[in-house]
């Protein structure tokens, strides 16, 4: 395994743990479930909605 592949794997893992890939997962889900022509939130709208939902219904998290 080359160093670049290791770094890429670590980056993928950390993004998943930190939730940074949530918007990409949302887009993939919307395309799969609702079809390619579905109206989706912009990235800014997605993160605003996500933080609003977390603030109104907090789940277990560190901070």
DSSP file (Angstrom, degrees, kcal/mol; ACC not computed):
  #  RESIDUE AA STRUCTURE BP1 BP2  ACC     N-H-->O    O-->H-N    N-H-->O    O-->H-N    TCO  KAPPA ALPHA  PHI   PSI    X-CA   Y-CA   Z-CA
    1    1 A X              0   0    0      0, 0.0     2,-0.1     0, 0.0     0, 0.0   0.000 360.0 360.0 360.0 131.7    0.0    0.0    0.0
    2    2 A X     >  -     0   0    0      1,-0.1     4,-1.9     4,-0.0     3,-0.3  -0.435 360.0-113.7 -83.4 158.7    1.4    3.4   -1.0
    3    3 A X  H  > S+     0   0    0      1,-0.2     4,-2.6     2,-0.2     5,-0.2   0.873 116.1  55.8 -59.6 -39.1    1.6    6.3    1.4
    4    4 A X  H  > S+     0   0    0      1,-0.2     4,-2.3     2,-0.2    -1,-0.2   0.880 107.0  49.9 -62.9 -37.4   -0.9    8.3   -0.7
    5    5 A X  H  > S+     0   0    0     -3,-0.3     4,-2.3     2,-0.2    -1,-0.2   0.885 110.5  50.1 -67.8 -38.2   -3.5    5.5   -0.4
    6    6 A X  H  X S+     0   0    0     -4,-1.9     4,-2.5     2,-0.2    -2,-0.2   0.937 112.0  47.2 -64.3 -46.7   -3.0    5.3    3.4
    7    7 A X  H  X S+     0   0    0     -4,-2.6     4,-2.6     1,-0.2    -2,-0.2   0.908 111.6  51.3 -62.2 -42.2   -3.4    9.1    3.7
    8    8 A X  H  X S+     0   0    0     -4,-2.3     4,-2.3     1,-0.2    -1,-0.2   0.900 110.9  48.8 -61.5 -41.5   -6.6    8.9    1.5
    9    9 A X  H  X S+     0   0    0     -4,-2.3     4,-2.3     2,-0.2    -2,-0.2   0.901 111.3  48.7 -66.1 -41.5   -8.0    6.2    3.7
   10   10 A X  H  X S+     0   0    0     -4,-2.5     4,-2.7     2,-0.2     5,-0.2   0.917 111.5  50.1 -63.9 -43.2   -7.3    8.1    6.9
   11   11 A X  H  X S+     0   0    0     -4,-2.6     4,-2.5     1,-0.2    -2,-0.2   0.920 110.6  49.8 -61.4 -44.2   -8.9   11.2    5.4
   12   12 A X  H  X S+     0   0    0     -4,-2.3     4,-1.8     1,-0.2    -1,-0.2   0.919 112.9  47.3 -59.7 -44.9  -12.0    9.2    4.4
   13   13 A X  H  X S+     0   0    0     -4,-2.3     4,-2.5     2,-0.2    -2,-0.2   0.932 112.5  47.3 -64.1 -47.9  -12.3    7.7    7.9
   14   14 A X  H  X S+     0   0    0     -4,-2.7     4,-2.6     1,-0.2     6,-0.3   0.905 110.4  52.5 -64.0 -41.9  -11.9   11.0    9.7
   15   15 A X  H  X>S+     0   0    0     -4,-2.5     5,-1.6    -5,-0.2     6,-0.9   0.899 111.3  48.1 -60.1 -39.7  -14.4   12.7    7.5
   16   16 A X  H  <5S+     0   0    0     -4,-1.8     3,-0.3    -5,-0.2    -2,-0.2   0.913 112.6  46.9 -66.6 -43.4  -16.9    9.9    8.2
   17   17 A X  H  <5S+     0   0    0     -4,-2.5    -2,-0.2     1,-0.2    -1,-0.2   0.892 115.8  45.2 -66.0 -39.8  -16.3   10.0   12.0
   18   18 A X  H  <5S-     0   0    0     -4,-2.6    -1,-0.2    -5,-0.2    -2,-0.2   0.601 111.0-119.7 -81.9 -11.2  -16.6   13.8   12.1
   19   19 A X  T ><5S+     0   0    0     -4,-0.9     3,-1.5    -3,-0.3     4,-0.2   0.601  71.9 132.9  84.9  11.1  -19.7   13.9    9.9
   20   20 A X  T 3 < +     0   0    0     -5,-1.6     3,-0.4    -6,-0.3     4,-0.2   0.705  68.9  56.9 -69.0 -18.3  -18.1   16.0    7.2
   21   21 A X  T 3> S+     0   0    0     -6,-0.9     4,-2.1     1,-0.2    -1,-0.3   0.272  74.8 104.7 -94.4  11.7  -19.4   13.6    4.5
   22   22 A X  H <> S+     0   0    0     -3,-1.5     4,-2.3     1,-0.2    -1,-0.2   0.874  77.6  51.0 -63.3 -38.9  -23.0   14.0    5.6
   23   23 A X  H  > S+     0   0    0     -3,-0.4     4,-2.5    -4,-0.2    -1,-0.2   0.911 109.7  49.8 -67.6 -40.5  -23.9   16.3    2.6
   24   24 A X  H  > S+     0   0    0     -4,-0.2     4,-2.2     1,-0.2    -1,-0.2   0.903 111.9  48.8 -62.9 -39.9  -22.5   13.9    0.1
   25   25 A X  H  X S+     0   0    0     -4,-2.1     4,-2.5     2,-0.2    -2,-0.2   0.890 109.6  52.8 -65.4 -39.0  -24.4   11.1    1.7
   26   26 A X  H  X S+     0   0    0     -4,-2.3     4,-2.8     2,-0.2    -2,-0.2   0.926 109.6  48.1 -61.2 -45.8  -27.6   13.2    1.6
   27   27 A X  H  X S+     0   0    0     -4,-2.5     4,-2.3     2,-0.2    -2,-0.2   0.913 112.4  48.6 -62.5 -42.8  -27.1   13.9   -2.1
   28   28 A X  H  X S+     0   0    0     -4,-2.2     4,-2.1     2,-0.2    -1,-0.2   0.912 113.0  48.2 -63.7 -42.3  -26.6   10.2   -2.8
   29   29 A X  H  X S+     0   0    0     -4,-2.5     4,-3.0     2,-0.2     5,-0.4   0.931 111.2  49.8 -63.0 -46.3  -29.6    9.2   -0.8
   30   30 A X  H  X>S+     0   0    0     -4,-2.8     4,-2.1     1,-0.2     5,-0.5   0.898 112.0  48.0 -61.7 -40.9  -31.8   11.8   -2.5
   31   31 A X  H  X5S+     0   0    0     -4,-2.3     4,-0.8     3,-0.2    -1,-0.2   0.890 116.4  43.7 -66.7 -38.9  -30.7   10.6   -6.0
   32   32 A X  H  <5S+     0   0    0     -4,-2.1    -2,-0.2    -5,-0.2    -1,-0.2   0.934 125.3  30.1 -72.1 -47.1  -31.3    7.0   -5.1
   33   33 A X  H  <5S+     0   0    0     -4,-3.0    -3,-0.2    -5,-0.2    -2,-0.2   0.894 134.0  26.7 -82.5 -42.3  -34.7    7.4   -3.3
   34   34 A X  H  <5S-     0   0    0     -4,-2.1    -3,-0.2    -5,-0.4     3,-0.2   0.519 109.1-113.0-104.1  -7.3  -36.2   10.4   -5.1
   35   35 A X    ><< -     0   0    0     -4,-0.8     3,-1.4    -5,-0.5    -1,-0.2  -0.078  36.0 -70.9  93.6 163.7  -34.5   10.2   -8.5
   36   36 A X  T 3  S+     0   0    0      1,-0.3    -1,-0.2    -4,-0.1    -5,-0.1   0.797 127.1  55.4 -64.2 -30.7  -31.9   12.4  -10.3
   37   37 A X  T 3  S+     0   0    0     -3,-0.2    -1,-0.3    -6,-0.1    -2,-0.1   0.381  79.5 126.5 -86.2   5.6  -34.4   15.3  -10.9
   38   38 A X    <   -     0   0    0     -3,-1.4     2,-0.5    -8,-0.1    -3,-0.1  -0.301  66.8-113.7 -66.7 145.2  -35.4   15.7   -7.2
   39   39 A X        -     0   0    0     -5,-0.1     2,-0.3    -9,-0.0    -1,-0.1  -0.678  41.5-174.6 -77.9 127.0  -35.1   19.1   -5.6
   40   40 A X        -     0   0    0     -2,-0.5     2,-0.1    -3,-0.0   -13,-0.0  -0.851  27.3-100.0-122.4 158.7  -32.4   19.0   -3.0
   41   41 A X        -     0   0    0     -2,-0.3     2,-0.0     1,-0.1    -1,-0.0  -0.404  39.8-110.5 -70.5 150.7  -31.2   21.5   -0.4
   42   42 A X     >  -     0   0    0      1,-0.1     4,-2.7    -2,-0.1     5,-0.2  -0.318  36.1-102.9 -69.3 167.4  -28.1   23.5   -1.1
   43   43 A X  H  > S+     0   0    0      1,-0.2     4,-2.4     2,-0.2     5,-0.2   0.910 124.6  50.6 -61.7 -40.0  -25.1   22.6    1.0
   44   44 A X  H  > S+     0   0    0      1,-0.2     4,-2.2     2,-0.2    -1,-0.2   0.931 111.6  47.1 -62.8 -45.5  -25.7   25.7    3.1
   45   45 A X  H  > S+     0   0    0      1,-0.2     4,-2.7     2,-0.2     5,-0.2   0.892 110.6  54.0 -62.5 -39.8  -29.3   24.9    3.6
   46   46 A X  H  X S+     0   0    0     -4,-2.7     4,-2.6     2,-0.2    -2,-0.2   0.945 110.8  43.6 -60.3 -49.9  -28.4   21.3    4.5
   47   47 A X  H  X S+     0   0    0     -4,-2.4     4,-2.5     2,-0.2     5,-0.2   0.877 113.8  51.4 -67.5 -36.2  -26.0   22.2    7.3
   48   48 A X  H  X S+     0   0    0     -4,-2.2     4,-2.4    -5,-0.2    -1,-0.2   0.936 112.7  46.3 -63.6 -45.3  -28.4   24.9    8.6
   49   49 A X  H  X S+     0   0    0     -4,-2.7     4,-2.5     2,-0.2    -2,-0.2   0.904 112.3  51.1 -61.8 -42.8  -31.2   22.3    8.7
   50   50 A X  H  X S+     0   0    0     -4,-2.6     4,-2.1    -5,-0.2    -2,-0.2   0.929 112.3  44.4 -63.9 -45.8  -28.9   19.7   10.4
   51   51 A X  H  X S+     0   0    0     -4,-2.5     4,-2.2     2,-0.2    -1,-0.2   0.886 112.4  53.0 -68.6 -36.2  -27.7   22.1   13.1
   52   52 A X  H  X S+     0   0    0     -4,-2.4     4,-2.1    -5,-0.2    -2,-0.2   0.928 110.3  47.7 -61.6 -44.3  -31.3   23.3   13.7
   53   53 A X  H  X S+     0   0    0     -4,-2.5     4,-2.0     1,-0.2    -2,-0.2   0.887 111.9  50.0 -64.3 -38.6  -32.5   19.7   14.1
   54   54 A X  H  < S+     0   0    0     -4,-2.1    -1,-0.2     1,-0.2    -2,-0.2   0.863 111.0  49.7 -68.2 -34.4  -29.7   18.9   16.5
   55   55 A X  H  < S+     0   0    0     -4,-2.2     3,-0.4     1,-0.2    -2,-0.2   0.871 114.7  42.8 -71.8 -36.0  -30.4   22.0   18.6
   56   56 A X  H  < S+     0   0    0     -4,-2.1    -2,-0.2     1,-0.2    -1,-0.2   0.789 130.8  23.5 -81.5 -27.1  -34.1   21.2   18.9
   57   57 A X  S  < S-     0   0    0     -4,-2.0    -1,-0.2    -5,-0.2    -2,-0.1  -0.585  84.1-162.6-137.1  73.1  -33.7   17.5   19.5
   58   58 A X        -     0   0    0     -3,-0.4     2,-0.2    -2,-0.2    -3,-0.1  -0.281   5.8-168.4 -63.5 139.4  -30.2   16.9   21.0
   59   59 A X        -     0   0    0     -5,-0.1     2,-0.3     1,-0.1    -1,-0.0  -0.596  45.9 -56.7-112.4 178.5  -28.8   13.4   20.9
   60   60 A X  S    S+     0   0    0     -2,-0.2     2,-0.3     3,-0.0    -1,-0.1  -0.427  76.1 141.4 -61.7 118.5  -25.8   12.0   22.6
   61   61 A X        -     0   0    0     -2,-0.3    -3,-0.0     1,-0.1     0, 0.0  -0.970  57.9-113.9-153.8 164.2  -22.8   14.1   21.5
   62   62 A X              0   0    0     -2,-0.3    -1,-0.1     1,-0.2    -2,-0.0   0.819 360.0 360.0 -75.7 -30.5  -19.7   15.4   23.1
   63   63 A X              0   0    0     -3,-0.0    -1,-0.2     0, 0.0    -3,-0.0   0.406 360.0 360.0-127.2 360.0  -20.4   19.1   23.0
